[in-house]
């Protein structure tokens, strides 16, 4: 999702189109994008060691003479680069600096890493002058049918426009805001007459006592984006939907726990906000998978009242 902001920047600046190589599960966000000519969707069978070496050679031969921009910088993408028959550009992941910061929590490293969002790091693969993060926001191009579906869902569930979307799930449990906090927040929304809806996918469906709209596991990725476009706000942890919301211009209140802005994956829209605790033990994880011995204190310290206050700021002032 985040690559779409860089792709749009390059397309407009250099008047070029792109072929994107990605896993099949990630392909839907790239559909209907006018800057993407082709998507090479990789199945699991393509990604085995020997299978990938062969597949990489086939792709390199097909696109001989084209530039490869490596926005993954992993062993797999480096195998592709080794077989590439053209120019190769690669972004700096700051892997060493990120790991040093996680160990030392150095203020100097924090400042250095936080000043450049990951989308800016992507663009640095080819550009010397780096645009502001706000110029590299992700973008998904919805179809008319997807927008009509979202309108129908909003009407059937009496959500209207400007409802608050809630994403209470996380790939890694230590990144998830506690369920009791979500329940308290929903009670406050109900008491204030603010419409809300739950989105996302998870094996354990969150079912609050209040009778609201729960779309958990009911929508495909692009359908979720279409519904988010009709929302006034998304409340989430450090998650994928945080970027999906940004791709349709819906502001985000992101609740950060074990991860950090320094990793570069923070929302950067003009109306986005990040809530986080000032604890010496943060950050404790690069991706959120940690062995926390403090019962997720970093997330528990962010109260439902604090999140609700931020929601009221956003609802009352569309420029905030």
C-alpha positions as a printed Julia matrix, in Angstrom:
320×3 Matrix{Float64}:
   0.0     0.0     0.0
   2.73    2.46    0.95
   4.53    2.01   -2.36
   1.6     3.6    -4.19
   2.56    7.06   -2.9
   6.08    6.7    -4.27
   4.78    5.29   -7.54
   2.44    8.25   -7.99
   5.28   10.68   -7.29
   7.61    9.04   -9.8
   4.88    8.72  -12.43
   4.0    12.4   -12.27
   7.63   13.57  -12.15
   9.14   11.28  -14.76
   6.05   10.49  -16.89
   6.55    6.74  -16.59
   4.48    3.66  -15.83
   5.29    0.69  -13.63
   5.19   -3.06  -13.39
   4.96   -4.11   -9.74
   6.15   -7.47   -8.41
   4.37   -8.53   -5.23
   2.65  -11.41   -3.49
  -0.79  -12.3    -4.78
  -2.38  -11.36   -1.46
  -1.07   -7.8    -1.82
  -2.15   -7.29   -5.43
  -5.71   -5.97   -4.9
  -4.57   -2.54   -3.64
  -2.79   -1.99   -6.98
  -5.83   -2.68   -9.18
  -7.22    0.17  -11.27
  -4.1     2.3   -10.65
  -3.43    4.36  -13.81
   0.31    4.42  -13.15
   0.68    0.64  -12.96
   0.78   -1.12  -16.32
   1.14   -4.64  -14.98
   1.2    -6.53  -11.69
   3.24   -9.72  -11.38
   1.4   -11.58   -8.63
   3.51  -14.27   -6.99
   1.99  -17.45   -5.59
   3.53  -19.45   -2.77
   4.88  -21.92   -5.33
   6.88  -19.1    -6.93
   8.67  -18.2    -3.71
  10.53  -21.38   -2.81
  14.32  -21.08   -3.0
  14.94  -22.8    -6.35
  11.56  -21.78   -7.75
  12.27  -18.11   -7.01
  15.73  -18.22   -8.61
  14.09  -19.55  -11.77
  11.17  -17.09  -11.61
  13.53  -14.16  -10.99
  15.47  -15.1   -14.11
  12.29  -15.21  -16.17
  11.18  -11.78  -14.95
  14.64  -10.3   -15.51
  14.69  -11.59  -19.09
  11.2   -10.24  -19.83
  12.07   -6.76  -18.54
  15.61   -6.59  -19.88
  16.83   -2.98  -20.05
  14.25   -1.64  -17.58
  15.22   -0.17  -14.23
  14.5    -2.25  -11.14
  13.62   -0.23   -8.03
  13.97   -2.5    -5.02
  11.59   -1.31   -2.29
  11.95   -4.46   -0.22
  15.7    -4.92    0.15
  15.45   -8.52    1.32
  17.28  -11.67    0.28
  14.5   -12.46   -2.19
  14.61   -9.04   -3.85
  18.4    -9.13   -3.93
  18.27  -12.46   -5.79
  16.09  -10.72   -8.38
  18.56   -7.82   -8.52
  21.46  -10.24   -9.03
  19.72  -11.61  -12.12
  18.52   -8.24  -13.39
  19.67   -7.08  -16.83
  19.49   -3.34  -16.29
  19.91   -0.6   -13.73
  19.07   -1.47  -10.12
  18.15    1.16   -7.5
  17.51    0.27   -3.88
  16.19    2.18   -0.88
  17.98    2.37    2.46
  16.07    0.44    5.16
  18.31    1.82    7.94
  18.28   -1.72    9.32
  21.35   -1.28   11.51
  20.18    2.09   12.83
  16.73    0.72   13.66
  18.13   -2.2    15.59
  20.6     0.03   17.41
  17.78    2.37   18.38
  15.69   -0.52   19.71
  18.63   -1.54   21.89
  19.86    1.9    22.99
  16.78    4.15   22.54
  19.21    6.9    21.63
  17.55   10.31   21.21
  19.9    11.09   18.32
  18.92    7.91   16.46
  15.25    8.53   17.21
  15.45   11.99   15.65
  17.33   10.71   12.62
  14.93    7.84   11.95
  11.74    9.77   12.69
  12.53   12.62   10.33
  12.16   10.39    7.26
   9.01    8.3     6.79
   9.34    5.01    4.92
   7.73    6.49    1.79
  10.47    9.12    1.74
  13.05    6.38    2.13
  11.48    4.65   -0.88
  11.81    7.76   -3.02
  15.42    8.21   -1.9
  16.23    5.15   -4.02
  16.22    7.41   -7.07
  15.93   11.02   -5.89
  18.41   13.38   -4.24
  15.76   15.92   -3.24
  13.22   14.18   -1.04
   9.63   15.5    -0.98
   7.64   15.92    2.21
   5.89   12.84    3.57
   2.55   14.55    2.96
   3.32   14.45   -0.79
   3.78   10.67   -0.75
   0.55    9.49    0.83
  -0.74    6.1    -0.36
  -3.5     6.05   -2.96
  -6.02    3.42   -3.95
  -8.24    3.92   -6.99
 -11.7     2.6    -6.18
 -14.17    1.54   -8.84
 -17.71    2.88   -9.09
 -19.11   -0.51   -8.08
 -16.96   -0.54   -4.93
 -18.16    2.93   -4.0
 -21.79    1.92   -4.6
 -21.34   -1.11   -2.35
 -19.99    1.1     0.44
 -22.93    3.48    0.03
 -25.38    0.58    0.27
 -23.68   -0.78    3.4
 -23.73    2.65    5.02
 -27.42    3.13    4.22
 -28.46   -0.37    5.33
 -26.64    0.09    8.63
 -27.81    3.7     9.06
 -24.24    4.93    9.32
 -24.51    7.9     7.02
 -21.3     9.78    6.23
 -18.68   10.66    8.81
 -19.08    7.68   11.13
 -16.14    6.51   13.23
 -14.49    3.32   11.97
 -12.86    1.1    14.59
 -10.13   -1.47   13.94
  -9.51   -3.38   17.21
  -7.28   -6.09   15.72
  -3.53   -6.62   15.3
  -1.33   -9.2    13.6
   0.79   -9.32   16.76
  -1.25   -9.29   20.02
   1.23   -7.0    21.79
   0.33   -4.22   19.33
  -3.38   -4.39   20.17
  -5.03   -1.79   22.39
  -6.75   -3.75   25.23
 -10.28   -4.95   24.52
 -11.59   -3.32   27.69
 -10.39    0.01   26.31
 -12.23   -0.59   23.04
 -15.38   -1.47   24.98
 -15.12    1.69   27.07
 -14.59    3.8    23.94
 -17.66    2.31   22.25
 -19.75    3.09   25.33
 -18.63    6.73   25.09
 -19.46    6.87   21.37
 -22.9     5.39   22.06
 -23.59    7.88   24.85
 -22.65   10.76   22.55
 -24.74    9.5    19.64
 -21.71    9.05   17.39
 -22.18    6.32   14.79
 -19.46    3.66   14.68
 -18.53    0.53   12.75
 -15.94   -2.19   13.28
 -13.74   -3.27   10.37
 -10.92   -5.74    9.88
 -10.2    -9.45    9.85
  -9.36  -11.73   12.77
  -9.93  -15.28   13.99
 -11.32  -13.91   17.25
 -14.17  -11.57   16.39
 -14.6    -8.62   18.75
 -18.28   -8.42   19.71
 -19.13   -5.51   22.04
 -22.37   -5.48   23.99
 -23.64   -2.46   22.1
 -25.64   -3.16   18.96
 -23.48   -1.51   16.31
 -22.24   -2.31   12.83
 -19.62   -5.04   12.8
 -18.03   -5.84    9.45
 -15.31   -8.12   10.83
 -14.37  -10.78    8.22
 -17.24   -9.64    5.98
 -15.4    -7.4     3.51
 -12.58   -7.86    1.05
  -9.66   -5.46    1.19
 -10.89   -3.03   -1.48
 -14.42   -3.11   -0.06
 -12.96   -2.12    3.31
 -11.22    0.82    1.63
 -14.49    1.9     0.04
 -16.25    1.82    3.4
 -13.37    3.74    5.01
 -13.78    6.43    2.36
 -17.25    7.1     3.77
 -15.98    7.24    7.36
 -15.04   10.47    9.05
 -12.27    8.9    11.08
 -10.48    5.61   11.78
  -9.27    4.51   15.22
  -6.63    1.78   15.01
  -3.35    0.52   16.3
  -0.16    0.42   14.24
  -1.8    -1.62   11.49
  -2.42   -2.13    7.79
  -5.86   -0.42    7.86
  -4.04    2.69    9.12
  -2.51    2.94    5.63
  -5.71    1.85    3.86
  -7.53    4.74    5.51
  -4.84    7.17    4.4
  -5.19    5.87    0.84
  -8.79    7.15    0.66
  -8.15   10.41    2.52
  -9.82    9.46    5.8
  -7.96   10.77    8.88
  -6.53    8.35   11.41
  -6.0     8.28   15.15
  -3.26    5.66   15.55
  -2.48    4.11   18.93
   1.18    3.08   19.11
   2.54    0.7    21.76
   5.66   -1.47   21.31
   6.5     0.05   17.91
   7.63    3.59   17.15
   7.43    6.42   14.64
  11.17    5.86   14.2
  10.45    2.74   12.16
   8.91    5.02    9.53
   5.47    3.42    9.22
   3.41    6.17   10.79
   0.43    8.05    9.3
   1.44   11.35    7.74
  -1.8    12.88    6.52
  -2.6    16.5     7.46
  -5.38   15.41    9.86
  -3.74   12.27   11.28
  -2.76   11.86   14.94
  -0.6     9.4    16.86
  -1.17    8.56   20.52
   1.72    6.95   22.41
   3.1     6.64   25.93
   6.4     8.07   27.08
   8.04    4.99   28.59
  11.72    4.12   28.78
  11.02    0.59   27.5
   9.6     1.83   24.18
  10.09    0.77   21.49
  10.64   -2.88   22.33
   9.93   -4.4    18.92
  10.5    -3.73   15.23
   7.2    -5.22   14.11
   5.19   -5.55   17.32
   6.08   -9.13   18.18
   7.54   -8.79   21.66
   7.68  -10.57   24.98
   6.3    -7.78   27.13
   6.7    -8.33   30.87
   4.78   -5.16   31.76
   1.33   -6.31   30.58
   1.39   -3.86   27.65
   1.64   -0.85   29.95
   2.48    1.36   26.95
  -0.98    0.68   25.51
  -2.9     0.52   28.79
  -1.68    4.02   29.7
  -3.55    5.39   26.69
  -7.04    5.64   28.15
 -10.35    5.41   26.33
 -11.08    8.93   27.64
  -7.96   10.26   25.93
  -8.9     8.65   22.62
 -12.47    9.92   22.92
 -11.23   13.46   23.55
  -9.16   13.24   20.37
 -12.21   11.97   18.47
 -14.26   14.95   19.64
 -11.48   17.27   18.45
 -11.63   15.66   15.0
 -15.41   15.57   14.83
 -15.66   19.19   15.91
 -12.84   20.46   13.71
 -12.33   18.87   10.32
  -9.0    20.68    9.94
  -7.44   19.17   13.09
